Amino acid sequence: DLLVAIGTTAGWLLSVWLWLTAHAGHAPHLYFEGSAVVITLVLLGKWLEARAKQQTTEAIRALHALRPDTAHLLTDDGEQDVPVAEIRVGDELIVKPGERVPLDGVLREGQTQVDESMLTGEPLPVAKAVGANLTGGAINAEGRVRMQVTAVGHETVLSRIIRLVEDAQAAKAPIQRLVDQVAEVFVPVVIGIALLTGIVWLWQGAAYEHALIHAVAVLVIACPCALGLATPAAIMAGTGVAAKHGILIKDAQALELAHRVNVVAFDKTGTLTVGQPRLLAFDVADGQDEPALMAVVASLQSGSEHPLARAVERAAQARGLAVQVPDNVRAVPGRGSEGEVGVASYLIGSLRWMDELGVALGPLAPRAAALQQQGATLSLLVQRTTAGLTPCALLAFGDEPKPGAQEALAALRARGIRTLMISGDNRGAAEAMARRLGLRPEEGEVLAEVLPGDKAAQVAALKQGGRVVAMVGDGVNDAPALAAADVGLAMGNGTDVAMHAAGITLMRGDPRLVAAALEVSRRTVAKIRQNLFWAFIYNVAGIPLAALGYLNPVIAGAAMAMSSVSVMSNALLLRRWRP
């Protein structure tokens, strides 16, 4: 703007001076229209640029549009329509089919399918039952439901997403700071070249008005608008399209650095695996009734909140088994529980507890050894009789790989990126899961028995030797490791702490989005480099042409405006990206 202001003002003052000092009967050559046209072209370029910028922030506007203005509040007098701004935490709302969920909350009555595609990029509706979390902005596809509000205003998931995307689009990437430093030197140098151009033309015998016009052309063609736009335009387009597909980029530095990642470390539980244990095997002793014993275990565990107890209950429900209310249930911390189901007394717990009690596995021992080799967590059901403790059934629990986890690891490996898994599990269990995921423990792709506090140290060790490391995690204990990595990627189904520590959040919690996040970074950085190249080419080619007299200020202004428009148009091509 400084260069254009100096150039057009010089042209205008020259015209005024020529007009006032002209001899009677002599019509001087005036440049009023030149200054006017240059300013018009600059403003046209800025208008086109503003339109293009508006398109890059389309993702933000789409997110804002997800907020409904009113909600159906349940009061003592029945259902009332009130502005969303007046809703408070704890209020109960009715959401009808086809309406957007007004705010974050918990489903209290009814069941439905919810379309969360604008928030997570997941195209399929998600089933919601009583107790499920509802996110403000999602579309209630089916049933009329009652929900209780858990977050309002700036605390909602949607508001936090909007804030993070706006911050990322406003932030300056490291490469942009370099461009700003170049521009600081560039402007004074161009003013010097313009002065030199005028002096050389005067020295060559040109009229002072021609010398000044050539100097003005240099000032106008050199305006570094395109240079200033090159990086922010690409970053805004890149973060916008990423948000549309469920990849929330929190800072520009993470976006710029992610394409250089050559090592990706994954947390195991909840990141590569479902994070919810399930019953893998239920082996009964000879002569025992399997369905009856599973019903016994489910009954005994019916009051427990332990993840393994929940896994047994789910397995029993899936088989339609009747669950009884147990009597005299007693939990033994860290070992298991005991109680009575019907007339019989049972104990269920870890093999270590059974060993302490002197229970021999007998015929179940070979099966137990095989399951332990596969990395399963084992429990034993025993019946207390007059003869002592008799083993009845062996239960094996294990986590399941997340859908797409194996595919995600293969996609990263195909790009030449080293992948590995960090787990707190014992080595046998960790390596068994790693092999199911397609990882190779023998090549050091599994770090097992890592305590939560040591994950950050493991990431720091991986960074040695100049490697660029990305850490993918979902839990509170992953936050230090996410912060220690060059690029932290948090699963959106994880905790808020992990999401704040990470530079990138994968809203769907899908491991396949890791490769997509690295790809959108690569595309964005490529656009930044292309834009910087074209911006420099315009200036480098244009300044000599203007100094030599081949460009007048009007053509220079048009070329300068076109350089800005071409940079914005190139950045907008990012909007066509798909994961």
C-alpha positions as semicolon CSV with decimal commas, in nm:
position;residue;x (nm);y (nm);z (nm)
1;D;0,000;0,000;0,000
2;L;0,290;0,237;0,076
3;L;0,437;0,183;-0,272
4;V;0,102;0,237;-0,446
5;A;0,030;0,547;-0,232
6;I;0,369;0,702;-0,312
7;G;0,342;0,617;-0,682
8;T;-0,012;0,745;-0,743
9;T;0,045;1,057;-0,531
10;A;0,362;1,133;-0,730
11;G;0,167;1,092;-1,058
12;W;-0,113;1,318;-0,934
13;L;0,122;1,592;-0,802
14;L;0,320;1,580;-1,128
15;S;-0,005;1,632;-1,325
16;V;-0,112;1,924;-1,103
17;W;0,231;2,087;-1,142
18;L;0,233;2,039;-1,524
19;W;-0,118;2,179;-1,547
20;L;-0,043;2,489;-1,339
21;T;0,289;2,566;-1,512
22;A;0,174;2,499;-1,872
23;H;0,229;2,780;-2,128
24;A;-0,075;2,950;-2,279
25;G;-0,206;2,752;-2,576
26;H;0,000;2,440;-2,480
27;A;-0,185;2,125;-2,362
28;P;0,048;1,929;-2,128
29;H;0,030;1,547;-2,093
30;L;-0,150;1,487;-1,762
31;Y;-0,160;1,164;-1,558
32;F;-0,471;1,216;-1,345
33;E;-0,645;0,922;-1,515
34;G;-0,335;0,707;-1,463
35;S;-0,344;0,757;-1,084
36;A;-0,722;0,703;-1,080
37;V;-0,703;0,382;-1,286
38;V;-0,415;0,240;-1,077
39;I;-0,614;0,300;-0,755
40;T;-0,927;0,153;-0,921
41;L;-0,734;-0,159;-1,027
42;V;-0,582;-0,195;-0,680
43;L;-0,929;-0,168;-0,523
44;L;-1,066;-0,417;-0,778
45;G;-0,786;-0,657;-0,682
46;K;-0,866;-0,606;-0,312
47;W;-1,237;-0,665;-0,375
48;L;-1,167;-0,989;-0,563
49;E;-0,923;-1,082;-0,287
50;A;-1,188;-1,011;-0,019
51;R;-1,439;-1,230;-0,205
52;A;-1,185;-1,511;-0,222
53;K;-1,101;-1,468;0,149
54;Q;-1,471;-1,492;0,225
55;Q;-1,474;-1,828;0,047
56;T;-1,177;-1,951;0,253
57;T;-1,372;-1,879;0,575
58;E;-1,678;-2,063;0,447
59;A;-1,614;-2,343;0,698
60;I;-1,640;-2,098;0,990
61;R;-1,963;-1,946;0,856
62;A;-2,106;-2,294;0,806
63;L;-2,024;-2,379;1,169
64;H;-2,187;-2,055;1,290
65;A;-2,497;-2,143;1,087
66;L;-2,532;-2,468;1,284
67;R;-2,645;-2,276;1,592
68;P;-3,026;-2,263;1,621
69;D;-3,174;-1,937;1,753
70;T;-3,450;-2,090;1,966
71;A;-3,506;-2,405;2,172
72;H;-3,810;-2,586;2,314
73;L;-3,767;-2,548;2,693
74;L;-3,959;-2,776;2,930
75;T;-4,110;-2,575;3,215
76;D;-4,376;-2,632;3,481
77;D;-4,625;-2,481;3,236
78;G;-4,525;-2,718;2,955
79;E;-4,313;-2,662;2,646
80;Q;-4,203;-2,305;2,562
81;D;-3,994;-2,164;2,276
82;V;-3,715;-1,948;2,420
83;P;-3,396;-1,795;2,272
84;V;-3,097;-2,028;2,304
85;A;-2,904;-1,749;2,481
86;E;-3,146;-1,777;2,776
87;I;-3,093;-2,153;2,828
88;R;-2,892;-2,253;3,136
89;V;-2,700;-2,567;3,233
90;G;-2,943;-2,824;3,379
91;D;-3,243;-2,706;3,175
92;E;-3,441;-2,975;2,992
93;L;-3,518;-2,931;2,624
94;I;-3,730;-3,110;2,366
95;V;-3,572;-3,174;2,025
96;K;-3,809;-3,272;1,746
97;P;-3,724;-3,479;1,437
98;G;-3,541;-3,277;1,173
99;E;-3,434;-3,004;1,417
100;R;-3,080;-2,917;1,520
101;V;-2,973;-2,997;1,875
102;P;-2,957;-2,647;2,035
103;L;-2,675;-2,706;2,288
104;D;-2,456;-2,982;2,431
105;G;-2,638;-3,220;2,661
106;V;-2,733;-3,572;2,767
107;L;-3,025;-3,769;2,624
108;R;-3,277;-3,830;2,903
109;E;-3,575;-3,978;2,718
110;G;-3,627;-4,142;2,378
111;Q;-3,386;-4,272;2,118
112;T;-3,287;-4,140;1,780
113;Q;-3,028;-4,121;1,503
114;V;-2,818;-3,802;1,495
115;D;-2,638;-3,654;1,194
116;E;-2,306;-3,509;1,319
117;S;-2,146;-3,478;0,974
118;M;-2,077;-3,102;0,991
119;L;-1,886;-3,148;1,317
120;T;-1,706;-3,478;1,261
121;G;-1,712;-3,534;0,884
122;E;-1,880;-3,873;0,953
123;P;-2,149;-3,912;0,683
124;L;-2,357;-4,182;0,857
125;P;-2,608;-4,097;1,133
126;V;-2,506;-4,208;1,484
127;A;-2,753;-4,400;1,704
128;K;-2,824;-4,234;2,040
129;A;-2,997;-4,394;2,340
130;V;-3,073;-4,267;2,692
131;G;-2,751;-4,148;2,859
132;A;-2,575;-4,068;2,530
133;N;-2,410;-3,730;2,477
134;L;-2,566;-3,491;2,225
135;T;-2,360;-3,219;2,056
136;G;-2,510;-2,880;1,978
137;G;-2,547;-2,825;1,603
138;A;-2,607;-3,193;1,516
139;I;-2,937;-3,282;1,339
140;N;-3,190;-3,501;1,518
141;A;-3,289;-3,732;1,234
142;E;-3,564;-3,950;1,383
143;G;-3,738;-3,943;1,720
144;R;-3,872;-3,671;1,949
145;V;-3,629;-3,670;2,243
146;R;-3,582;-3,497;2,579
147;M;-3,233;-3,379;2,669
148;Q;-3,067;-3,209;2,965
149;V;-2,824;-2,924;2,888
150;T;-2,464;-2,972;3,008
151;A;-2,287;-2,677;2,837
152;V;-2,393;-2,335;2,706
153;G;-2,234;-2,035;2,534
154;H;-1,860;-2,052;2,480
155;E;-1,831;-2,387;2,660
156;T;-2,012;-2,590;2,393
157;V;-1,816;-2,817;2,159
158;L;-1,930;-2,612;1,857
159;S;-1,810;-2,283;2,011
160;R;-1,474;-2,436;2,098
161;I;-1,434;-2,567;1,742
162;I;-1,518;-2,226;1,595
163;R;-1,269;-2,059;1,831
164;L;-0,991;-2,304;1,744
165;V;-1,044;-2,269;1,367
166;E;-1,058;-1,886;1,391
167;D;-0,736;-1,883;1,597
168;A;-0,564;-2,112;1,347
169;Q;-0,671;-1,894;1,054
170;A;-0,551;-1,578;1,229
171;A;-0,217;-1,726;1,339
172;K;0,101;-1,664;1,146
173;A;0,295;-1,967;1,027
174;P;0,676;-1,959;1,064
175;I;0,711;-1,917;0,686
176;Q;0,482;-1,611;0,700
177;R;0,710;-1,446;0,956
178;L;0,997;-1,497;0,710
179;V;0,786;-1,335;0,434
180;D;0,716;-1,037;0,664
181;Q;1,089;-0,995;0,725
182;V;1,150;-1,004;0,347
183;A;0,877;-0,741;0,294
184;E;1,041;-0,512;0,555
185;V;1,355;-0,505;0,340
186;F;1,172;-0,525;0,006
187;V;0,975;-0,196;0,035
188;P;1,275;0,033;0,108
189;V;1,478;-0,143;-0,166
190;V;1,197;-0,080;-0,422
191;I;1,178;0,288;-0,323
192;G;1,554;0,304;-0,380
193;I;1,518;0,133;-0,722
194;A;1,240;0,380;-0,818
195;L;1,459;0,679;-0,725
196;L;1,751;0,526;-0,918
197;T;1,520;0,467;-1,219
198;G;1,415;0,834;-1,223
199;I;1,776;0,956;-1,188
200;V;1,905;0,725;-1,468
201;W;1,626;0,832;-1,708
202;L;1,705;1,201;-1,635
203;W;2,076;1,129;-1,687
204;Q;1,990;0,966;-2,023
205;G;1,823;1,293;-2,126
206;A;1,456;1,202;-2,074
207;A;1,210;1,471;-1,973
208;Y;1,159;1,484;-1,597
209;E;0,791;1,391;-1,636
210;H;0,885;1,073;-1,829
211;A;1,151;0,988;-1,570
212;L;0,897;1,030;-1,290
213;I;0,636;0,813;-1,469
214;H;0,890;0,529;-1,509
215;A;0,974;0,560;-1,137
216;V;0,601;0,550;-1,052
217;A;0,557;0,233;-1,267
218;V;0,834;0,065;-1,064
219;L;0,659;0,156;-0,737
220;V;0,321;0,026;-0,857
221;I;0,436;-0,305;-1,012
222;A;0,644;-0,384;-0,702
223;C;0,355;-0,360;-0,454
224;P;0,400;-0,685;-0,253
225;C;0,026;-0,755;-0,200
226;A;0,059;-1,106;-0,347
227;L;0,360;-1,172;-0,127
228;G;0,162;-1,085;0,185
229;L;-0,135;-1,294;0,075
230;A;0,056;-1,606;-0,030
231;T;0,075;-1,772;0,312
232;P;-0,244;-1,661;0,495
233;A;-0,464;-1,738;0,192
234;A;-0,335;-2,096;0,172
235;I;-0,357;-2,146;0,552
236;M;-0,716;-2,018;0,564
237;A;-0,818;-2,243;0,275
238;G;-0,631;-2,543;0,420
239;T;-0,770;-2,513;0,775
240;G;-1,119;-2,448;0,638
241;V;-1,133;-2,758;0,418
242;A;-0,971;-2,969;0,691
243;A;-1,238;-2,861;0,944
244;K;-1,506;-2,957;0,692
245;H;-1,371;-3,313;0,691
246;G;-1,332;-3,350;1,068
247;I;-0,966;-3,242;1,101
248;L;-0,943;-2,948;1,340
249;I;-0,608;-2,767;1,304
250;K;-0,543;-2,553;1,612
251;D;-0,231;-2,366;1,505
252;A;-0,061;-2,276;1,180
253;Q;0,274;-2,413;1,297
254;A;0,128;-2,765;1,327
255;L;-0,017;-2,730;0,976
256;E;0,316;-2,622;0,831
257;L;0,520;-2,886;1,016
258;A;0,295;-3,192;0,973
259;H;0,403;-3,265;0,613
260;R;0,762;-3,321;0,735
261;V;0,663;-3,592;0,987
262;N;0,861;-3,914;0,938
263;V;0,770;-4,097;1,264
264;V;0,415;-4,139;1,399
265;A;0,373;-4,281;1,752
266;F;0,026;-4,406;1,851
267;D;-0,114;-4,457;2,199
268;K;-0,282;-4,800;2,210
269;T;-0,599;-4,789;2,418
270;G;-0,871;-4,571;2,269
271;T;-0,652;-4,464;1,976
272;L;-0,565;-4,781;1,782
273;T;-0,810;-4,993;1,982
274;V;-1,174;-4,941;2,076
275;G;-1,073;-4,893;2,441
276;Q;-1,359;-5,108;2,562
277;P;-1,271;-5,465;2,673
278;R;-1,490;-5,745;2,542
279;L;-1,525;-6,110;2,629
280;L;-1,308;-6,297;2,379
281;A;-1,345;-6,651;2,516
282;F;-1,559;-6,834;2,775
283;D;-1,428;-7,186;2,833
284;V;-1,608;-7,411;3,083
285;A;-1,477;-7,713;3,272
286;D;-1,588;-8,059;3,162
287;G;-1,951;-8,137;3,240
288;Q;-2,049;-7,774;3,304
289;D;-2,339;-7,587;3,133
290;E;-2,190;-7,287;2,945
291;P;-2,504;-7,063;2,917
292;A;-2,593;-7,124;3,283
293;L;-2,240;-7,033;3,398
294;M;-2,232;-6,717;3,182
295;A;-2,565;-6,614;3,342
296;V;-2,405;-6,675;3,684
297;V;-2,104;-6,454;3,599
298;A;-2,331;-6,177;3,460
299;S;-2,548;-6,193;3,773
300;L;-2,246;-6,180;4,002
301;Q;-2,104;-5,878;3,813
302;S;-2,436;-5,696;3,763
303;G;-2,367;-5,433;4,030
304;S;-2,006;-5,365;3,930
305;E;-1,880;-5,071;3,722
306;H;-1,553;-5,248;3,637
307;P;-1,486;-5,254;3,255
308;L;-1,448;-5,636;3,259
309;A;-1,782;-5,671;3,445
310;R;-1,949;-5,452;3,182
311;A;-1,798;-5,674;2,908
312;V;-1,954;-5,987;3,066
313;E;-2,292;-5,814;3,098
314;R;-2,285;-5,712;2,730
315;A;-2,200;-6,069;2,626
316;A;-2,487;-6,209;2,838
317;Q;-2,733;-5,953;2,696
318;A;-2,627;-6,041;2,341
319;R;-2,718;-6,405;2,412
320;G;-3,046;-6,311;2,581
321;L;-2,951;-6,470;2,915
322;A;-3,154;-6,397;3,228
323;V;-2,961;-6,210;3,499
324;Q;-3,049;-6,260;3,867
325;V;-2,987;-6,030;4,162
326;P;-2,692;-6,176;4,359
327;D;-2,678;-6,197;4,739
328;N;-2,396;-6,113;4,981
329;V;-2,173;-5,971;4,709
330;R;-1,831;-5,860;4,832
331;A;-1,564;-5,693;4,621
332;V;-1,202;-5,782;4,686
333;P;-1,002;-5,477;4,562
334;G;-0,751;-5,558;4,291
335;R;-0,852;-5,924;4,282
336;G;-1,220;-5,985;4,206
337;S;-1,550;-6,042;4,387
338;E;-1,756;-6,314;4,552
339;G;-2,125;-6,369;4,619
340;E;-2,421;-6,602;4,594
341;V;-2,636;-6,663;4,288
342;G;-2,935;-6,876;4,372
343;V;-2,827;-7,137;4,626
344;A;-2,463;-7,159;4,515
345;S;-2,165;-6,947;4,626
346;Y;-1,911;-6,826;4,365
347;L;-1,587;-6,631;4,334
348;I;-1,463;-6,458;4,018
349;G;-1,127;-6,288;3,987
350;S;-0,775;-6,280;3,852
351;L;-0,554;-6,589;3,819
352;R;-0,319;-6,430;4,074
353;W;-0,598;-6,426;4,334
354;M;-0,693;-6,784;4,252
355;D;-0,330;-6,883;4,290
356;E;-0,323;-6,716;4,633
357;L;-0,634;-6,914;4,727
358;G;-0,466;-7,236;4,611
359;V;-0,707;-7,303;4,321
360;A;-0,560;-7,535;4,057
361;L;-0,667;-7,472;3,696
362;G;-0,660;-7,841;3,613
363;P;-0,782;-7,917;3,256
364;L;-0,824;-7,540;3,190
365;A;-0,447;-7,477;3,233
366;P;-0,338;-7,537;2,866
367;R;-0,615;-7,309;2,740
368;A;-0,517;-7,041;2,993
369;A;-0,153;-7,057;2,880
370;A;-0,256;-7,023;2,511
371;L;-0,481;-6,722;2,582
372;Q;-0,212;-6,549;2,789
373;Q;0,030;-6,599;2,501
374;Q;-0,218;-6,409;2,281
375;G;-0,218;-6,119;2,527
376;A;-0,563;-6,174;2,678
377;T;-0,655;-6,073;3,034
378;L;-0,784;-6,382;3,221
379;S;-1,037;-6,433;3,502
380;L;-1,155;-6,756;3,663
381;L;-1,499;-6,843;3,798
382;V;-1,490;-7,092;4,086
383;Q;-1,769;-7,242;4,296
384;R;-1,735;-7,273;4,671
385;T;-1,848;-7,622;4,778
386;T;-1,803;-7,845;5,084
387;A;-1,512;-8,004;4,896
388;G;-1,339;-7,663;4,850
389;L;-1,304;-7,427;4,551
390;T;-1,385;-7,590;4,216
391;P;-1,288;-7,416;3,884
392;C;-1,596;-7,373;3,663
393;A;-1,507;-7,140;3,376
394;L;-1,217;-6,946;3,230
395;L;-1,290;-6,597;3,092
396;A;-1,057;-6,418;2,849
397;F;-1,091;-6,044;2,787
398;G;-0,929;-5,827;2,526
399;D;-0,961;-5,502;2,341
400;E;-1,048;-5,489;1,972
401;P;-0,863;-5,292;1,703
402;K;-1,051;-4,983;1,589
403;P;-1,212;-5,015;1,245
404;G;-0,964;-4,869;0,997
405;A;-0,664;-4,880;1,237
406;Q;-0,477;-5,143;1,035
407;E;-0,556;-4,956;0,713
408;A;-0,433;-4,628;0,870
409;L;-0,098;-4,781;0,971
410;A;-0,054;-4,938;0,626
411;A;-0,126;-4,603;0,455
412;L;0,140;-4,427;0,666
413;R;0,394;-4,704;0,603
414;A;0,327;-4,681;0,228
415;R;0,435;-4,315;0,247
416;G;0,766;-4,416;0,405
417;I;0,661;-4,301;0,753
418;R;0,775;-4,514;1,048
419;T;0,483;-4,614;1,271
420;L;0,495;-4,748;1,627
421;M;0,267;-4,811;1,923
422;I;0,325;-4,696;2,283
423;S;0,142;-4,901;2,546
424;G;0,139;-4,948;2,922
425;D;0,037;-5,314;2,879
426;N;0,273;-5,604;2,944
427;R;0,488;-5,693;2,644
428;G;0,293;-6,008;2,553
429;A;-0,043;-5,830;2,538
430;A;0,102;-5,525;2,358
431;E;0,281;-5,734;2,094
432;A;-0,024;-5,956;2,038
433;M;-0,238;-5,647;1,965
434;A;0,041;-5,494;1,753
435;R;0,048;-5,801;1,528
436;R;-0,330;-5,784;1,483
437;L;-0,280;-5,421;1,373
438;G;-0,005;-5,513;1,125
439;L;0,283;-5,369;1,330
440;R;0,616;-5,554;1,353
441;P;0,737;-5,585;1,715
442;E;1,063;-5,746;1,603
443;E;1,153;-5,420;1,424
444;G;1,099;-5,208;1,735
445;E;0,750;-5,091;1,640
446;V;0,612;-5,163;1,989
447;L;0,710;-4,978;2,309
448;A;0,546;-5,179;2,589
449;E;0,521;-5,138;2,967
450;V;0,557;-4,759;2,932
451;L;0,419;-4,577;3,237
452;P;0,190;-4,277;3,164
453;G;0,451;-4,031;3,293
454;D;0,721;-4,180;3,068
455;K;0,540;-4,136;2,735
456;A;0,676;-3,782;2,687
457;A;1,032;-3,912;2,747
458;Q;0,979;-4,184;2,484
459;V;0,861;-3,918;2,234
460;A;1,167;-3,702;2,315
461;A;1,392;-4,004;2,252
462;L;1,225;-4,064;1,914
463;K;1,297;-3,701;1,814
464;Q;1,673;-3,753;1,849
465;G;1,865;-3,752;1,523
466;G;1,650;-3,482;1,365
467;R;1,339;-3,696;1,321
468;V;1,005;-3,511;1,306
469;V;0,768;-3,699;1,537
470;A;0,388;-3,693;1,552
471;M;0,211;-3,836;1,859
472;V;-0,150;-3,958;1,837
473;G;-0,342;-4,005;2,163
474;D;-0,672;-3,956;2,338
475;G;-0,631;-3,965;2,717
476;V;-0,524;-3,729;2,996
477;N;-0,203;-3,929;3,035
478;D;-0,124;-3,863;2,665
479;A;-0,127;-3,482;2,705
480;P;0,246;-3,446;2,800
481;A;0,347;-3,670;2,508
482;L;0,122;-3,475;2,268
483;A;0,287;-3,151;2,382
484;A;0,639;-3,303;2,360
485;A;0,591;-3,419;1,999
486;D;0,663;-3,194;1,700
487;V;0,300;-3,243;1,600
488;G;0,035;-3,365;1,848
489;L;-0,284;-3,523;1,711
490;A;-0,567;-3,581;1,959
491;M;-0,863;-3,810;1,900
492;G;-1,185;-3,606;1,917
493;N;-1,352;-3,884;2,117
494;G;-1,087;-3,837;2,388
495;T;-1,047;-3,587;2,670
496;D;-1,044;-3,207;2,656
497;V;-0,694;-3,206;2,809
498;A;-0,558;-3,408;2,516
499;M;-0,735;-3,180;2,266
500;H;-0,582;-2,866;2,425
501;A;-0,231;-3,015;2,428
502;A;-0,246;-3,119;2,061
503;G;-0,201;-2,897;1,755
504;I;-0,448;-3,106;1,552
505;T;-0,769;-3,275;1,669
506;L;-0,932;-3,558;1,469
507;M;-1,301;-3,499;1,543
508;R;-1,410;-3,850;1,434
509;G;-1,149;-4,034;1,638
510;D;-1,068;-4,233;1,321
511;P;-0,697;-4,332;1,290
512;R;-0,729;-4,302;0,910
513;L;-0,756;-3,924;0,954
514;V;-0,390;-3,915;1,066
515;A;-0,272;-3,973;0,708
516;A;-0,536;-3,725;0,586
517;A;-0,406;-3,458;0,828
518;L;-0,049;-3,508;0,702
519;E;-0,179;-3,490;0,344
520;V;-0,372;-3,163;0,394
521;S;-0,054;-3,019;0,549
522;R;0,148;-3,128;0,245
523;R;-0,106;-2,974;0,005
524;T;-0,124;-2,648;0,201
525;V;0,255;-2,606;0,220
526;A;0,276;-2,682;-0,154
527;K;0,022;-2,403;-0,219
528;I;0,220;-2,163;0,003
529;R;0,538;-2,236;-0,196
530;Q;0,357;-2,200;-0,531
531;N;0,205;-1,870;-0,419
532;L;0,539;-1,734;-0,298
533;F;0,700;-1,838;-0,628
534;W;0,437;-1,660;-0,837
535;A;0,441;-1,352;-0,614
536;F;0,820;-1,323;-0,646
537;I;0,809;-1,390;-1,022
538;Y;0,563;-1,101;-1,077
539;N;0,787;-0,863;-0,885
540;V;1,121;-0,988;-1,014
541;A;1,003;-0,978;-1,378
542;G;0,796;-0,661;-1,344
543;I;1,048;-0,426;-1,177
544;P;1,311;-0,440;-1,460
545;L;1,037;-0,401;-1,727
546;A;0,897;-0,095;-1,549
547;A;1,245;0,053;-1,492
548;L;1,331;0,008;-1,863
549;G;1,010;0,187;-1,964
550;Y;0,814;-0,110;-2,103
551;L;0,530;-0,070;-1,851
552;N;0,327;0,241;-1,775
553;P;0,162;0,282;-1,431
554;V;-0,181;0,164;-1,553
555;I;-0,049;-0,166;-1,694
556;A;0,169;-0,204;-1,383
557;G;-0,139;-0,157;-1,160
558;A;-0,334;-0,418;-1,357
559;A;-0,046;-0,666;-1,338
560;M;-0,011;-0,608;-0,963
561;A;-0,385;-0,664;-0,909
562;M;-0,372;-0,981;-1,120
563;S;-0,086;-1,117;-0,911
564;S;-0,301;-1,090;-0,596
565;V;-0,601;-1,251;-0,767
566;S;-0,391;-1,539;-0,906
567;V;-0,245;-1,612;-0,561
568;M;-0,593;-1,619;-0,402
569;S;-0,734;-1,836;-0,685
570;N;-0,448;-2,084;-0,646
571;A;-0,512;-2,105;-0,269
572;L;-0,883;-2,165;-0,329
573;L;-0,802;-2,481;-0,527
574;L;-0,739;-2,638;-0,182
575;R;-1,116;-2,635;-0,123
576;R;-1,144;-2,925;-0,369
577;W;-0,932;-3,151;-0,142
578;R;-1,092;-3,471;-0,010
579;P;-0,940;-3,710;0,246
